[in-house]
Amino acid sequence: MEKDLKSEIRKDDVEMVFDSPYVRVADLKYAPGRHYYDATRRRPEELVAVMSDEEFRALLPDGVSCIVILDRPGEEPRLLLSREFRYPAGRFMLSVPAGLMDDRDKGEADPILSTAVREIREETGLEVGEGDCLTVLSPVLFSTPGLTDETNALVCAVLHPASLESLSQEGAEGSEQFDGFALLTKDTAEKILWQGRDEQGNFYSMFTWAALLYFVMGLWKELH
């Protein structure tokens, strides 16, 4: 019989050993004398580890990451990435438009797509309009479930802007810092994908890798 590991982590066995407005560390006592630590943004009652199967399957992600593709008439399609300062890495890295899901988004009919539209607007200046395609590729992806219960949905946005005059990073909020865009052709994206580094020689995140791969493979074309 398969061992029911889920029953080993109960709400009473969870202790918050660090608590701040921005991040928490939970001690998941999954067995007598056994401890596993979870870095999380969630409050104790919202931890994924203690959710029932029904709660888990209805889980909303902490944030949304967007694969934004510009498909303009008469031009080669481009993957739109940003150079965003990532504090734990201490440098600007090639990144997808992304952000946390707000409480206001959770009240919308589709919280994931609502978050995606807002983040694309804030981080690129582009509006998702009529005729554009917005698709949830995955509702919940764990960044690294061996360290954190933080999750992101992955959304593909195929946009058809008449011009790129509105392209801007002035909507950045809080600690967000940007240093321009990278509009990649398929050939450039494939080169970066194979190198494992951007054109400046820097590494990038798993979500950027996913965006590069999705774009290079042409999977986005099946959304039309």
ROSE-4610 file (N, C-alpha, C; in Angstrom, 1 decimal, always signed):
// ROSE-4610
residu = [M/M/M/E/E/E/K/K/K/D/D/D/L/L/L/K/K/K/S/S/S/E/E/E/I/I/I/R/R/R/K/K/K/D/D/D/D/D/D/V/V/V/E/E/E/M/M/M/V/V/V/F/F/F/D/D/D/S/S/S/P/P/P/Y/Y/Y/V/V/V/R/R/R/V/V/V/A/A/A/D/D/D/L/L/L/K/K/K/Y/Y/Y/A/A/A/P/P/P/G/G/G/R/R/R/H/H/H/Y/Y/Y/Y/Y/Y/D/D/D/A/A/A/T/T/T/R/R/R/R/R/R/R/R/R/P/P/P/E/E/E/E/E/E/L/L/L/V/V/V/A/A/A/V/V/V/M/M/M/S/S/S/D/D/D/E/E/E/E/E/E/F/F/F/R/R/R/A/A/A/L/L/L/L/L/L/P/P/P/D/D/D/G/G/G/V/V/V/S/S/S/C/C/C/I/I/I/V/V/V/I/I/I/L/L/L/D/D/D/R/R/R/P/P/P/G/G/G/E/E/E/E/E/E/P/P/P/R/R/R/L/L/L/L/L/L/L/L/L/S/S/S/R/R/R/E/E/E/F/F/F/R/R/R/Y/Y/Y/P/P/P/A/A/A/G/G/G/R/R/R/F/F/F/M/M/M/L/L/L/S/S/S/V/V/V/P/P/P/A/A/A/G/G/G/L/L/L/M/M/M/D/D/D/D/D/D/R/R/R/D/D/D/K/K/K/G/G/G/E/E/E/A/A/A/D/D/D/P/P/P/I/I/I/L/L/L/S/S/S/T/T/T/A/A/A/V/V/V/R/R/R/E/E/E/I/I/I/R/R/R/E/E/E/E/E/E/T/T/T/G/G/G/L/L/L/E/E/E/V/V/V/G/G/G/E/E/E/G/G/G/D/D/D/C/C/C/L/L/L/T/T/T/V/V/V/L/L/L/S/S/S/P/P/P/V/V/V/L/L/L/F/F/F/S/S/S/T/T/T/P/P/P/G/G/G/L/L/L/T/T/T/D/D/D/E/E/E/T/T/T/N/N/N/A/A/A/L/L/L/V/V/V/C/C/C/A/A/A/V/V/V/L/L/L/H/H/H/P/P/P/A/A/A/S/S/S/L/L/L/E/E/E/S/S/S/L/L/L/S/S/S/Q/Q/Q/E/E/E/G/G/G/A/A/A/E/E/E/G/G/G/S/S/S/E/E/E/Q/Q/Q/F/F/F/D/D/D/G/G/G/F/F/F/A/A/A/L/L/L/L/L/L/T/T/T/K/K/K/D/D/D/T/T/T/A/A/A/E/E/E/K/K/K/I/I/I/L/L/L/W/W/W/Q/Q/Q/G/G/G/R/R/R/D/D/D/E/E/E/Q/Q/Q/G/G/G/N/N/N/F/F/F/Y/Y/Y/S/S/S/M/M/M/F/F/F/T/T/T/W/W/W/A/A/A/A/A/A/L/L/L/L/L/L/Y/Y/Y/F/F/F/V/V/V/M/M/M/G/G/G/L/L/L/W/W/W/K/K/K/E/E/E/L/L/L/H/H/H]
num = [1/1/1/2/2/2/3/3/3/4/4/4/5/5/5/6/6/6/7/7/7/8/8/8/9/9/9/10/10/10/11/11/11/12/12/12/13/13/13/14/14/14/15/15/15/16/16/16/17/17/17/18/18/18/19/19/19/20/20/20/21/21/21/22/22/22/23/23/23/24/24/24/25/25/25/26/26/26/27/27/27/28/28/28/29/29/29/30/30/30/31/31/31/32/32/32/33/33/33/34/34/34/35/35/35/36/36/36/37/37/37/38/38/38/39/39/39/40/40/40/41/41/41/42/42/42/43/43/43/44/44/44/45/45/45/46/46/46/47/47/47/48/48/48/49/49/49/50/50/50/51/51/51/52/52/52/53/53/53/54/54/54/55/55/55/56/56/56/57/57/57/58/58/58/59/59/59/60/60/60/61/61/61/62/62/62/63/63/63/64/64/64/65/65/65/66/66/66/67/67/67/68/68/68/69/69/69/70/70/70/71/71/71/72/72/72/73/73/73/74/74/74/75/75/75/76/76/76/77/77/77/78/78/78/79/79/79/80/80/80/81/81/81/82/82/82/83/83/83/84/84/84/85/85/85/86/86/86/87/87/87/88/88/88/89/89/89/90/90/90/91/91/91/92/92/92/93/93/93/94/94/94/95/95/95/96/96/96/97/97/97/98/98/98/99/99/99/100/100/100/101/101/101/102/102/102/103/103/103/104/104/104/105/105/105/106/106/106/107/107/107/108/108/108/109/109/109/110/110/110/111/111/111/112/112/112/113/113/113/114/114/114/115/115/115/116/116/116/117/117/117/118/118/118/119/119/119/120/120/120/121/121/121/122/122/122/123/123/123/124/124/124/125/125/125/126/126/126/127/127/127/128/128/128/129/129/129/130/130/130/131/131/131/132/132/132/133/133/133/134/134/134/135/135/135/136/136/136/137/137/137/138/138/138/139/139/139/140/140/140/141/141/141/142/142/142/143/143/143/144/144/144/145/145/145/146/146/146/147/147/147/148/148/148/149/149/149/150/150/150/151/151/151/152/152/152/153/153/153/154/154/154/155/155/155/156/156/156/157/157/157/158/158/158/159/159/159/160/160/160/161/161/161/162/162/162/163/163/163/164/164/164/165/165/165/166/166/166/167/167/167/168/168/168/169/169/169/170/170/170/171/171/171/172/172/172/173/173/173/174/174/174/175/175/175/176/176/176/177/177/177/178/178/178/179/179/179/180/180/180/181/181/181/182/182/182/183/183/183/184/184/184/185/185/185/186/186/186/187/187/187/188/188/188/189/189/189/190/190/190/191/191/191/192/192/192/193/193/193/194/194/194/195/195/195/196/196/196/197/197/197/198/198/198/199/199/199/200/200/200/201/201/201/202/202/202/203/203/203/204/204/204/205/205/205/206/206/206/207/207/207/208/208/208/209/209/209/210/210/210/211/211/211/212/212/212/213/213/213/214/214/214/215/215/215/216/216/216/217/217/217/218/218/218/219/219/219/220/220/220/221/221/221/222/222/222/223/223/223/224/224/224]
x = [+0.8/+0.0/+0.9/+0.5/+1.3/+1.2/+2.3/+2.3/+1.7/+0.8/+0.1/+0.9/+1.9/+2.7/+1.9/+0.8/+0.1/-0.4/-0.7/-1.2/-0.2/+1.1/+2.2/+2.4/+1.8/+1.9/+0.6/+0.4/-0.9/-0.7/-1.8/-1.7/-1.1/-1.3/-0.8/+0.7/+1.2/+2.7/+3.5/+2.8/+3.5/+3.8/+5.0/+5.4/+6.2/+5.7/+6.4/+7.6/+8.8/+10.1/+10.6/+10.1/+10.4/+9.2/+8.9/+7.7/+8.0/+7.8/+8.0/+6.9/+6.7/+5.7/+5.9/+7.2/+7.5/+7.8/+8.3/+8.6/+8.5/+8.2/+8.1/+8.8/+9.2/+9.8/+9.0/+8.4/+7.6/+8.4/+8.3/+8.9/+7.8/+8.0/+7.0/+7.5/+6.9/+7.3/+6.5/+7.1/+6.4/+6.5/+7.3/+7.4/+8.1/+7.9/+8.6/+10.1/+10.5/+11.9/+12.4/+11.5/+11.9/+11.3/+12.2/+11.8/+12.2/+11.3/+11.5/+11.1/+11.9/+11.6/+11.1/+10.2/+9.5/+9.5/+10.2/+10.2/+9.0/+8.2/+6.8/+6.4/+5.5/+4.8/+3.5/+3.1/+1.7/+1.6/+0.4/+0.2/+0.0/+0.1/+0.1/-1.1/-2.3/-3.5/-3.6/-2.7/-2.7/-1.6/-0.8/+0.3/-0.2/+0.5/+0.1/+0.3/+1.3/+1.6/+0.4/-0.4/-1.5/-2.8/-2.9/-4.1/-4.7/-6.0/-6.6/-6.4/-6.7/-6.6/-7.5/-8.7/-9.7/-9.1/-8.6/-8.0/-6.8/-6.0/-4.8/-5.2/-6.2/-6.6/-7.3/-7.7/-8.4/-7.4/-6.2/-5.2/-5.0/-5.0/-4.6/-3.1/-2.4/-1.0/-0.6/+0.6/+1.0/+1.2/+1.7/+1.9/+1.7/+1.9/+1.7/+2.9/+3.5/+4.6/+4.0/+4.4/+3.8/+4.8/+4.5/+5.3/+4.6/+5.2/+4.6/+5.3/+4.5/+4.9/+4.3/+5.1/+4.6/+4.5/+3.3/+3.1/+2.4/+3.3/+2.8/+2.8/+1.8/+1.7/+2.9/+3.4/+4.6/+5.9/+5.9/+7.2/+7.4/+8.6/+8.9/+8.5/+7.8/+7.4/+8.6/+8.3/+9.3/+8.9/+9.8/+9.6/+10.0/+9.1/+9.3/+9.8/+11.0/+11.6/+12.1/+12.3/+12.8/+14.1/+14.9/+16.1/+15.7/+15.5/+15.0/+16.0/+16.2/+17.2/+16.6/+17.3/+16.9/+17.8/+17.2/+18.0/+18.8/+18.2/+19.1/+20.3/+20.1/+21.3/+22.1/+21.6/+22.5/+22.8/+21.9/+22.2/+20.9/+21.0/+19.9/+19.9/+18.8/+18.7/+17.5/+17.6/+16.6/+15.4/+14.2/+13.1/+11.8/+10.8/+9.5/+8.7/+7.7/+6.8/+6.1/+6.1/+5.5/+5.3/+4.4/+4.2/+3.2/+3.1/+2.2/+0.7/-0.1/-1.5/-2.0/-2.7/-3.3/-4.7/-5.1/-6.4/-7.5/-7.2/-8.2/-8.4/-7.2/-7.3/-8.1/-8.0/-8.7/-10.2/-10.6/-12.1/-12.6/-11.7/-12.1/-12.6/-13.3/-13.9/-12.8/-11.7/-10.5/-9.3/-8.9/-7.8/-6.5/-6.2/-4.9/-4.8/-5.8/-5.8/-5.8/-6.6/-6.6/-5.2/-4.5/-3.2/-2.2/-2.4/-1.5/-1.7/-2.9/-3.2/-2.6/-2.8/-2.3/-0.8/-0.1/+1.3/+1.9/+1.3/+1.8/+1.7/+0.6/+0.4/+1.5/+1.7/+2.6/+4.1/+4.4/+5.9/+6.3/+5.3/+5.6/+4.9/+3.8/+3.1/+2.1/+2.1/+1.2/-0.2/-1.2/-2.6/-2.9/-3.6/-4.1/-5.5/-5.6/-6.8/-7.5/-8.6/-9.4/-8.6/-8.7/-7.9/-6.6/-6.2/-5.1/-5.5/-4.5/-4.8/-4.1/-4.8/-4.3/-4.7/-3.7/-4.0/-3.3/-3.9/-3.3/-2.6/-1.3/-0.6/-0.5/-0.4/-0.4/-0.9/-1.9/-2.5/-1.6/-0.8/+0.1/+1.4/+2.5/+3.8/+4.6/+5.2/+6.0/+7.4/+8.0/+9.3/+10.3/+10.3/+11.2/+10.5/+9.7/+9.0/+9.8/+11.1/+12.1/+12.5/+12.1/+12.5/+11.4/+10.4/+9.3/+8.0/+6.9/+5.6/+5.1/+6.0/+5.6/+5.3/+4.3/+3.8/+3.6/+3.7/+3.3/+2.5/+1.5/+0.8/+1.7/+1.6/+2.3/+1.2/+1.3/+0.3/+1.1/+0.5/+1.0/+0.1/+0.7/+0.0/+0.6/-0.3/+0.1/-0.5/+0.3/-0.3/+0.0/-0.9/-0.8/-0.8/+0.1/+0.1/+0.3/-0.4/-0.2/+1.2/+1.6/+3.0/+3.5/+4.8/+5.5/+5.8/+5.1/+5.4/+5.0/+4.1/+3.7/+4.6/+5.5/+6.4/+7.2/+7.0/+7.5/+7.6/+8.6/+8.8/+8.5/+7.8/+7.5/+6.5/+5.8/+4.8/+5.3/+6.7/+7.3/+6.9/+6.6/+6.2/+7.1/+7.2/+7.9/+9.4/+9.9/+11.3/+11.7/+10.7/+11.0/+12.0/+13.0/+14.0/+14.2/+14.1/+14.3/+15.4/+15.9/+17.0/+16.7/+15.5/+15.2/+14.6/+14.3/+13.7/+14.6/+14.3/+14.9/+13.8/+13.8/+12.8/+13.5/+13.3/+14.1/+13.4/+14.2/+13.7/+13.8/+13.3/+13.4/+14.9/+15.7/+17.1/+17.9/+17.6/+18.3/+17.9/+16.6/+16.1/+16.7/+16.8/+17.4/+18.8/+19.6/+21.0/+21.1/+20.3/+20.3/+19.9/+18.9/+18.5/+19.6/+20.3/+21.4/+22.6/+22.9/+24.0/+23.8/+22.5/+22.2/+22.6/+22.8/+23.2/+22.6/+22.3/+21.8/+22.9/+22.6/+23.6/+24.7/+24.5/+25.5/+26.3/+26.0/+26.7/+26.2/+25.0/+24.4/+23.4/+23.3/+22.3/+20.9/+19.9/+18.5/+17.7/+16.4/+15.6/+14.9/+14.4/+13.7/+12.5/+11.8/+10.6/+11.1/+12.2/+12.8/+13.1/+13.7/+14.0/+12.8/+11.7/+10.4/+9.9/+10.0/+9.5/+10.3/+11.6/+12.5/+12.1/+12.0/+11.7/+10.3/+9.3/+8.0/+7.9/+8.7/+8.7/+9.5/+10.6/+11.5/+10.8/+10.0/+9.3/+8.1/+7.7/+6.5/+5.2/+5.2/+4.0/+2.9/+3.3/+2.4/+1.5/+1.9/+1.2/-0.1/-0.1/-1.3/-2.4/-2.1/-3.2/-4.1/-3.7/-4.6/-5.7]
y = [-1.2/+0.0/+1.3/+2.2/+3.5/+4.2/+4.7/+5.4/+6.8/+7.1/+8.4/+9.5/+10.1/+11.1/+12.3/+12.6/+13.8/+13.9/+12.8/+12.8/+13.1/+13.2/+13.4/+14.9/+15.8/+17.2/+17.8/+18.0/+18.6/+20.0/+20.8/+22.2/+22.4/+21.4/+21.6/+21.3/+20.7/+20.4/+21.4/+22.6/+23.6/+24.8/+25.3/+26.4/+27.4/+28.7/+29.8/+30.2/+29.9/+30.3/+31.6/+32.2/+33.5/+34.1/+35.4/+36.0/+37.5/+37.9/+39.3/+39.7/+41.0/+41.3/+40.8/+40.3/+40.0/+38.5/+37.8/+36.4/+35.7/+34.5/+33.7/+32.4/+31.8/+30.4/+29.6/+28.5/+27.6/+26.3/+25.8/+24.5/+23.4/+22.6/+21.5/+20.2/+20.0/+18.8/+17.6/+16.9/+15.9/+14.5/+14.4/+13.2/+13.6/+12.8/+13.1/+13.3/+14.5/+14.8/+15.2/+15.2/+15.5/+16.9/+17.7/+19.1/+19.4/+20.0/+20.5/+21.9/+22.8/+24.2/+24.7/+25.6/+26.1/+27.6/+28.2/+29.7/+30.0/+30.9/+31.2/+32.6/+33.1/+34.4/+34.2/+32.9/+32.6/+32.7/+33.1/+33.0/+31.5/+31.3/+29.9/+29.1/+29.7/+29.0/+28.8/+29.4/+29.3/+28.4/+27.8/+27.0/+25.8/+25.6/+24.5/+23.1/+23.0/+21.7/+21.1/+21.9/+21.4/+21.4/+21.8/+21.8/+20.4/+20.3/+19.0/+18.9/+17.7/+17.5/+18.5/+18.7/+19.6/+21.0/+21.5/+22.8/+23.0/+21.9/+22.0/+22.1/+21.4/+21.4/+22.7/+23.4/+24.7/+25.9/+25.6/+26.6/+27.7/+28.9/+30.0/+30.3/+30.6/+30.9/+32.2/+32.2/+33.5/+34.6/+34.2/+35.2/+34.6/+35.4/+35.1/+35.5/+34.6/+34.9/+34.8/+35.8/+35.9/+35.7/+34.9/+34.8/+35.7/+36.8/+37.9/+37.8/+37.6/+37.5/+38.6/+39.4/+40.4/+39.9/+39.8/+39.3/+40.4/+41.3/+42.4/+42.2/+42.7/+42.4/+42.8/+42.0/+42.3/+42.2/+41.8/+41.8/+40.4/+40.0/+38.8/+38.8/+37.8/+37.7/+37.9/+38.5/+38.8/+38.3/+37.8/+37.5/+38.7/+39.2/+40.4/+40.0/+40.3/+40.1/+41.4/+41.5/+42.7/+42.4/+43.4/+43.3/+43.9/+42.9/+43.3/+43.0/+43.9/+43.7/+42.7/+41.6/+40.5/+40.6/+40.9/+41.2/+40.0/+38.8/+37.7/+37.4/+37.7/+37.5/+38.8/+39.9/+41.1/+41.7/+41.5/+42.0/+42.0/+42.7/+42.7/+41.4/+40.8/+39.5/+39.5/+38.7/+38.6/+38.0/+38.7/+38.2/+38.4/+37.5/+37.7/+38.7/+39.4/+40.2/+39.3/+39.7/+38.8/+39.6/+39.1/+39.8/+39.0/+39.4/+38.7/+39.0/+38.0/+38.2/+39.1/+40.1/+41.0/+40.5/+41.0/+40.7/+41.2/+42.3/+42.8/+41.8/+41.1/+40.1/+38.9/+38.5/+37.3/+37.5/+38.7/+39.0/+39.0/+38.9/+38.9/+37.5/+37.5/+36.3/+35.3/+35.8/+34.9/+35.6/+35.2/+35.9/+35.8/+34.7/+34.5/+35.5/+35.5/+36.4/+37.9/+38.2/+39.5/+40.0/+39.1/+39.5/+39.6/+38.8/+38.8/+40.2/+40.6/+41.8/+43.0/+43.0/+44.1/+44.1/+43.0/+43.0/+43.4/+42.9/+43.3/+44.8/+45.4/+46.8/+47.6/+47.1/+47.8/+47.7/+46.5/+46.3/+46.5/+46.7/+46.9/+48.1/+48.6/+49.7/+49.2/+48.0/+47.5/+47.0/+47.3/+46.8/+45.6/+44.7/+43.5/+43.9/+43.9/+44.4/+43.3/+43.8/+42.9/+42.3/+41.0/+40.3/+39.8/+40.2/+39.6/+38.3/+37.4/+36.1/+35.9/+35.6/+35.4/+34.0/+33.1/+31.8/+31.3/+30.6/+30.1/+28.7/+28.7/+27.4/+26.5/+27.0/+26.2/+27.1/+26.6/+27.4/+27.5/+26.5/+26.6/+25.8/+26.5/+25.9/+26.2/+25.2/+25.4/+25.8/+26.8/+27.3/+26.2/+25.8/+24.7/+24.2/+23.2/+22.7/+22.1/+22.0/+21.5/+22.6/+23.9/+25.0/+25.9/+26.0/+27.0/+26.5/+27.0/+26.6/+27.7/+28.7/+29.7/+29.2/+29.7/+29.2/+30.4/+30.0/+31.0/+30.3/+31.0/+30.5/+30.9/+30.2/+30.6/+30.9/+32.1/+32.6/+33.0/+32.7/+33.2/+34.3/+35.4/+36.5/+36.8/+36.6/+37.0/+38.3/+39.3/+40.7/+41.2/+42.0/+42.6/+44.1/+44.7/+46.2/+46.9/+47.9/+48.7/+49.3/+49.8/+50.3/+50.0/+50.3/+50.0/+51.3/+52.4/+53.7/+53.7/+52.8/+52.8/+51.9/+51.2/+50.3/+51.1/+50.7/+51.5/+50.7/+51.0/+50.4/+51.4/+52.5/+53.5/+53.1/+51.9/+51.5/+50.6/+50.5/+49.7/+50.2/+49.2/+49.6/+49.1/+49.7/+49.3/+49.1/+47.9/+47.6/+47.2/+47.2/+46.8/+47.8/+47.3/+48.1/+47.4/+48.2/+47.7/+48.5/+47.8/+48.5/+48.1/+48.3/+48.1/+46.8/+46.6/+45.4/+44.7/+43.4/+42.6/+42.0/+42.4/+41.9/+40.9/+39.6/+38.6/+37.9/+37.8/+36.9/+35.5/+34.6/+33.2/+32.8/+33.3/+32.9/+33.4/+34.6/+35.1/+34.4/+34.1/+33.4/+32.0/+31.3/+30.0/+30.0/+31.0/+31.1/+31.3/+32.1/+32.3/+31.1/+30.3/+29.1/+28.1/+27.9/+27.0/+27.4/+28.7/+29.1/+29.0/+29.1/+29.2/+30.5/+31.5/+32.9/+33.9/+35.1/+36.1/+36.7/+37.7/+38.3/+39.0/+39.3/+40.0/+39.0/+37.7/+36.6/+36.3/+36.8/+36.5/+35.3/+34.6/+33.5/+34.1/+33.2/+33.7/+32.7/+33.0/+32.2/+31.0/+30.1/+29.0/+29.4/+30.5/+31.0/+31.6/+32.3/+32.8/+31.7/+30.6/+29.4/+28.9/+28.8/+28.3/+29.1/+30.5/+31.4/+31.2/+31.1/+30.9/+29.6/+28.6/+27.3/+27.3/+27.8/+27.9/+28.7/+29.8/+30.7/+30.0/+29.4/+28.8/+27.6/+26.8/+25.7/+26.1/+27.3/+27.8/+27.3/+26.8/+26.3/+27.4/+28.7/+29.8/+29.9/+29.4/+29.6/+28.7/+27.7/+26.8/+27.4/+28.6/+29.3/+30.1/+30.3/+31.1/+30.3]
z = [+0.0/+0.0/+0.0/-0.8/-0.9/+0.4/+0.9/+2.2/+2.0/+3.0/+2.9/+3.6/+2.8/+3.4/+3.8/+3.1/+3.3/+4.7/+5.3/+6.7/+7.7/+7.3/+8.2/+8.5/+7.7/+7.9/+8.3/+9.5/+10.0/+10.4/+10.5/+10.8/+12.2/+13.1/+14.5/+14.5/+13.4/+13.3/+12.6/+12.3/+11.6/+12.5/+12.5/+13.3/+12.5/+12.6/+11.9/+12.7/+12.1/+12.8/+12.4/+11.3/+10.9/+10.2/+10.6/+10.1/+9.8/+8.5/+8.2/+7.2/+6.9/+5.9/+4.5/+4.2/+2.8/+2.7/+3.7/+3.6/+4.9/+4.9/+6.2/+6.0/+7.1/+7.1/+8.0/+7.5/+8.2/+8.5/+9.7/+10.1/+9.9/+9.0/+8.7/+9.4/+10.5/+11.3/+10.8/+9.8/+9.1/+9.8/+10.9/+11.7/+13.0/+14.0/+15.3/+15.1/+15.5/+15.5/+14.1/+13.1/+11.7/+11.3/+10.7/+10.3/+8.9/+8.2/+6.8/+6.7/+6.2/+6.2/+4.8/+4.9/+3.7/+3.8/+2.8/+2.6/+1.8/+2.4/+1.8/+2.0/+1.1/+1.3/+2.0/+2.2/+2.7/+4.2/+4.7/+6.1/+6.5/+7.8/+8.3/+7.8/+7.8/+7.4/+5.9/+5.1/+3.7/+3.1/+4.0/+3.5/+2.6/+1.6/+0.6/+1.3/+2.1/+2.7/+3.5/+4.1/+5.0/+4.3/+3.0/+2.3/+2.0/+2.0/+1.6/+0.0/-0.5/-1.9/-2.7/-2.2/-2.8/-2.8/-1.7/-1.6/-2.6/-2.6/-3.5/-4.9/-5.3/-6.8/-7.2/-6.2/-6.4/-6.1/-5.9/-5.5/-6.6/-6.1/-7.0/-6.8/-7.9/-7.8/-7.1/-6.6/-5.9/-6.9/-8.1/-9.2/-10.5/-11.5/-12.9/-13.7/-14.5/-15.5/-16.9/-17.7/-19.0/-20.2/-21.1/-22.4/-23.3/-23.6/-24.5/-25.8/-26.8/-28.2/-29.0/-29.7/-30.6/-32.0/-32.5/-33.9/-34.7/-35.3/-36.0/-37.5/-38.3/-39.7/-40.5/-41.3/-42.2/-41.4/-40.2/-39.4/-38.8/-38.6/-38.0/-36.5/-36.1/-34.6/-33.7/-32.6/-31.6/-30.2/-29.4/-28.0/-27.2/-26.4/-25.6/-24.2/-23.9/-22.6/-22.0/-20.7/-20.1/-19.4/-19.2/-18.3/-17.0/-16.0/-14.7/-13.7/-12.7/-11.6/-10.7/-10.5/-9.6/-8.4/-7.3/-6.1/-5.5/-5.5/-5.0/-5.9/-7.2/-8.1/-8.2/-7.8/-7.7/-9.1/-10.1/-11.4/-12.3/-13.4/-14.3/-15.1/-15.2/-15.9/-16.9/-17.9/-18.9/-18.3/-18.3/-17.5/-18.3/-18.0/-18.6/-17.7/-18.3/-17.5/-16.5/-15.2/-14.2/-12.9/-12.1/-10.8/-10.0/-8.7/-7.8/-8.0/-7.7/-7.8/-6.6/-7.0/-5.9/-5.5/-4.3/-3.8/-4.8/-5.5/-6.5/-7.7/-8.0/-9.1/-8.7/-7.4/-6.9/-7.0/-7.0/-7.1/-8.5/-9.5/-10.9/-11.4/-12.5/-13.0/-13.3/-13.9/-14.1/-13.5/-12.3/-11.6/-12.3/-12.9/-13.6/-14.8/-15.6/-16.8/-16.4/-15.3/-14.8/-14.4/-13.7/-13.2/-14.4/-15.4/-16.6/-17.3/-17.6/-18.3/-17.5/-16.2/-15.4/-15.4/-15.3/-15.2/-16.6/-17.7/-19.0/-19.2/-18.7/-18.8/-18.0/-16.7/-15.8/-16.3/-16.8/-17.1/-18.5/-19.4/-20.8/-21.4/-20.8/-21.3/-22.4/-22.7/-23.8/-23.2/-23.9/-23.5/-24.3/-23.6/-24.3/-24.9/-26.2/-26.9/-27.6/-28.3/-29.1/-30.2/-30.4/-31.4/-30.9/-29.7/-29.1/-28.4/-28.2/-27.7/-26.3/-25.3/-23.9/-23.5/-23.2/-22.8/-21.6/-20.7/-19.5/-20.0/-19.9/-20.3/-19.1/-17.9/-16.7/-15.6/-14.9/-13.8/-12.6/-12.3/-11.1/-11.4/-11.3/-11.4/-10.2/-9.5/-8.4/-8.8/-8.3/-8.6/-8.2/-7.0/-6.5/-5.2/-5.3/-4.1/-3.0/-3.3/-2.3/-1.3/-1.7/-0.9/-0.5/-1.4/-1.2/-1.8/-1.2/-1.8/-2.8/-3.1/-4.0/-5.4/-6.0/-7.3/-8.3/-9.6/-10.7/-11.7/-12.2/-13.4/-14.6/-15.7/-16.9/-18.0/-18.5/-19.5/-20.8/-21.9/-23.2/-23.7/-24.1/-24.6/-26.0/-27.0/-28.4/-28.8/-28.9/-29.1/-30.5/-31.0/-32.3/-32.3/-31.6/-31.5/-32.8/-33.1/-34.3/-34.4/-33.2/-33.1/-31.7/-31.5/-30.3/-29.5/-29.9/-29.3/-27.8/-27.4/-26.0/-25.1/-25.7/-25.0/-24.0/-22.7/-21.6/-20.3/-19.5/-18.2/-17.0/-17.4/-16.4/-15.4/-15.6/-14.7/-13.6/-13.5/-12.5/-11.1/-10.2/-8.9/-7.8/-6.6/-5.5/-5.8/-5.6/-5.7/-7.2/-8.1/-9.4/-10.1/-10.8/-11.5/-12.9/-14.0/-15.3/-16.1/-17.0/-17.9/-19.3/-19.8/-21.2/-21.6/-22.8/-23.4/-24.3/-24.5/-25.5/-26.4/-27.7/-28.6/-29.5/-29.2/-29.8/-31.0/-32.1/-33.2/-32.8/-33.6/-33.3/-33.3/-34.2/-34.3/-33.1/-32.6/-31.5/-30.2/-30.1/-28.9/-28.9/-30.0/-30.1/-29.7/-30.1/-29.7/-28.2/-27.6/-26.1/-25.4/-26.0/-25.4/-25.4/-26.5/-26.5/-25.6/-25.6/-24.8/-23.3/-22.9/-21.5/-20.8/-21.7/-21.2/-22.2/-21.7/-22.6/-23.5/-24.2/-25.1/-24.4/-23.1/-22.3/-21.4/-21.6/-20.9/-19.6/-19.2/-17.9/-18.0/-16.9/-16.8/-16.7/-16.7/-16.6/-15.8/-15.6/-14.8/-15.6/-14.8/-15.4/-16.2/-15.8/-16.5/-17.8/-17.9/-19.1/-20.1/-19.5/-20.3/-20.9/-20.2/-20.7/-21.8/-21.6/-22.7/-23.9/-23.8/-25.0/-25.7/-25.0/-25.6/-26.3/-25.6/-26.1/-27.4/-27.5/-28.6/-29.8/-29.5/-30.5/-31.2/-30.3/-30.9/-31.7/-31.6/-32.4/-31.8/-30.5/-29.9/-29.8/-29.7/-29.6/-30.8/-32.0/-33.2/-33.2/-32.3/-32.2/-31.5/-30.8/-30.0/-30.9/-32.2/-33.1/-33.7]
